[in-house]
């Protein structure tokens, strides 16, 4: 998978079906997380993944941070939800992964993804949000060091790195 800029101004890539399924799955989970956020619930806002997605604007001033959040959190959540929905729409229909276990259901051919300028921005923002949530799960510190080291974390770390690769490829394509 590598994004490239087309003569039409769009950016495109060919994803393997399993990559589309993975991206669809994690983006759906992000939508569920964001949809459950209640900005008036301090306990919810204190959850580490939510704090990464909605960080304090003034970390050293809780009163100013709360005031800023009161005026901006709803709009920020709406934009994050819209961005994630844009990613899901670009990935196409989810009919093939409706729980059927027959391997012939999945098309082995790569899936073309074509993004216009607005969709590219939604993808970049959503990939960032996905990486923030996964980084929280891996307990990655500000220096990029994961502190979770169990069998499951290896798979999650691979997903984190793959999301970074997708994001990097998209950035290179729009900078070309």
C-alpha positions as CSV (number, residue, x, y, z in Angstrom):
1,X,0.0,0.0,0.0
2,X,1.4,3.3,-1.1
3,X,-0.5,6.5,-1.7
4,X,0.4,8.6,-4.8
5,X,-0.9,11.9,-6.1
6,X,-2.8,11.5,-9.4
7,X,-2.9,14.1,-12.2
8,X,-6.6,14.8,-11.3
9,X,-5.4,16.1,-7.9
10,X,-6.7,13.1,-6.0
11,X,-4.6,10.8,-3.9
12,X,-4.9,7.0,-4.4
13,X,-3.7,3.7,-3.1
14,X,-4.4,0.1,-3.4
15,X,-5.2,-1.6,-0.1
16,X,-5.3,-5.4,0.5
17,X,-8.8,-6.5,1.6
18,X,-7.4,-7.4,5.0
19,X,-6.0,-3.9,5.4
20,X,-9.4,-2.4,4.5
21,X,-11.0,-4.7,7.1
22,X,-8.5,-3.7,9.8
23,X,-8.8,0.0,9.1
24,X,-12.6,-0.3,9.0
25,X,-12.5,-2.2,12.3
26,X,-10.3,0.3,14.2
27,X,-12.1,3.3,12.8
28,X,-15.5,1.8,13.8
29,X,-14.1,1.4,17.3
30,X,-12.9,5.0,17.3
31,X,-16.4,6.1,16.3
32,X,-17.8,4.1,19.2
33,X,-15.4,5.7,21.7
34,X,-16.0,9.2,20.4
35,X,-19.7,8.7,20.3
36,X,-19.7,7.7,24.0
37,X,-17.8,10.7,25.2
38,X,-19.9,13.0,27.5
39,X,-18.0,16.3,27.9
40,X,-19.9,16.9,31.2
41,X,-18.6,13.7,32.7
42,X,-15.3,14.4,34.4
43,X,-14.6,10.7,35.0
44,X,-15.0,10.0,31.3
45,X,-12.8,12.9,30.4
46,X,-10.1,11.6,32.8
47,X,-9.8,8.3,30.9
48,X,-6.4,8.2,29.3
49,X,-7.5,7.5,25.7
50,X,-10.1,10.3,25.9
51,X,-7.5,12.6,27.4
52,X,-5.2,11.9,24.4
53,X,-8.0,12.7,22.0
54,X,-9.2,15.8,23.9
55,X,-6.2,17.1,25.7
56,X,-6.3,20.0,28.1
57,X,-5.5,23.3,26.4
58,X,-4.0,24.6,29.6
59,X,-2.5,21.6,31.5
60,X,-1.1,23.8,34.3
61,X,-4.4,25.7,34.8
62,X,-7.4,23.3,35.4
63,X,-9.9,26.1,35.6
64,X,-8.8,27.6,32.3
65,X,-8.7,24.1,30.7
66,X,-12.3,23.4,31.9
67,X,-13.5,26.7,30.5
68,X,-11.8,26.2,27.2
69,X,-13.2,22.6,27.0
70,X,-16.7,24.0,27.7
71,X,-16.5,26.1,24.6
72,X,-14.7,23.8,22.2
73,X,-15.2,20.1,23.1
74,X,-18.5,19.6,21.3
75,X,-17.2,21.0,18.1
76,X,-14.0,19.0,18.3
77,X,-15.9,15.8,18.9
78,X,-18.2,16.5,16.0
79,X,-15.2,17.1,13.7
80,X,-13.5,13.9,14.9
81,X,-16.7,11.9,14.4
82,X,-17.2,13.4,10.9
83,X,-13.5,12.7,10.0
84,X,-13.8,9.0,11.1
85,X,-17.1,8.7,9.2
86,X,-15.3,10.0,6.0
87,X,-12.7,7.3,6.4
88,X,-15.3,4.6,6.7
89,X,-17.2,5.9,3.7
90,X,-14.0,5.9,1.6
91,X,-13.3,2.3,2.6
92,X,-16.6,1.2,1.0
93,X,-19.3,-1.1,2.0
94,X,-18.9,-3.5,4.9
95,X,-21.0,-6.3,3.3
96,X,-18.1,-8.7,3.0
97,X,-17.3,-8.7,6.7
98,X,-20.8,-9.4,8.1
99,X,-19.7,-12.4,10.0
100,X,-19.6,-14.9,7.2
101,X,-16.7,-17.3,7.6
102,X,-16.5,-18.5,4.0
103,X,-13.1,-17.4,2.7
104,X,-14.5,-17.1,-0.8
105,X,-16.6,-14.1,0.4
106,X,-13.5,-11.9,0.5
107,X,-12.3,-10.6,-2.8
108,X,-8.5,-11.3,-3.1
109,X,-8.0,-8.3,-5.3
110,X,-6.6,-5.1,-3.9
111,X,-9.1,-2.4,-3.1
112,X,-8.7,1.0,-4.7
113,X,-9.0,4.0,-2.4
114,X,-9.2,7.4,-4.0
115,X,-9.3,10.5,-1.9
116,X,-10.0,14.2,-2.7
117,X,-8.3,17.0,-0.8
118,X,-11.0,17.1,1.9
119,X,-11.0,13.4,2.4
120,X,-7.2,13.4,2.7
121,X,-7.4,15.8,5.6
122,X,-10.1,13.6,7.3
123,X,-7.9,10.6,6.8
124,X,-4.8,12.3,8.3
125,X,-6.8,13.5,11.3
126,X,-8.4,10.1,11.9
127,X,-5.1,8.2,11.5
128,X,-3.7,10.6,14.2
129,X,-6.6,9.9,16.5
130,X,-6.3,6.1,15.9
131,X,-2.6,6.2,16.7
132,X,-3.3,8.3,19.9
133,X,-5.8,5.7,21.2
134,X,-3.5,2.8,20.3
135,X,-0.5,4.6,21.9
136,X,-2.5,4.9,25.1
137,X,-3.3,1.2,25.0
138,X,0.4,0.4,24.6
139,X,1.3,2.9,27.3
140,X,3.6,4.8,24.9
141,X,5.2,7.7,26.7
142,X,5.9,11.1,25.2
143,X,9.3,9.8,24.0
144,X,7.7,7.1,21.9
145,X,8.6,4.2,24.2
146,X,5.9,1.5,24.8
147,X,5.7,0.3,28.4
148,X,3.3,-2.5,27.9
149,X,5.1,-5.7,27.0
150,X,2.8,-8.8,26.8
151,X,1.8,-11.1,24.0
152,X,-1.2,-9.1,22.9
153,X,0.9,-5.9,22.8
154,X,3.0,-7.2,20.0
155,X,-0.1,-7.4,17.7
156,X,-1.3,-3.9,18.9
157,X,2.2,-2.5,18.3
158,X,2.1,-3.9,14.7
159,X,-1.2,-2.1,14.2
160,X,0.2,1.1,15.6
161,X,3.2,0.9,13.3
162,X,1.0,0.1,10.3
163,X,-1.2,3.0,11.0
164,X,1.9,5.2,11.1
165,X,3.1,3.8,7.8
166,X,-0.3,4.6,6.2
167,X,-0.2,8.1,7.6
168,X,3.4,8.6,6.4
169,X,2.6,7.4,2.9
170,X,-0.4,9.8,2.7
171,X,1.8,12.7,3.9
172,X,4.4,12.0,1.3
173,X,1.8,11.7,-1.4
174,X,0.3,15.2,-0.7
175,X,3.8,16.7,-0.4
176,X,4.8,15.3,-3.8
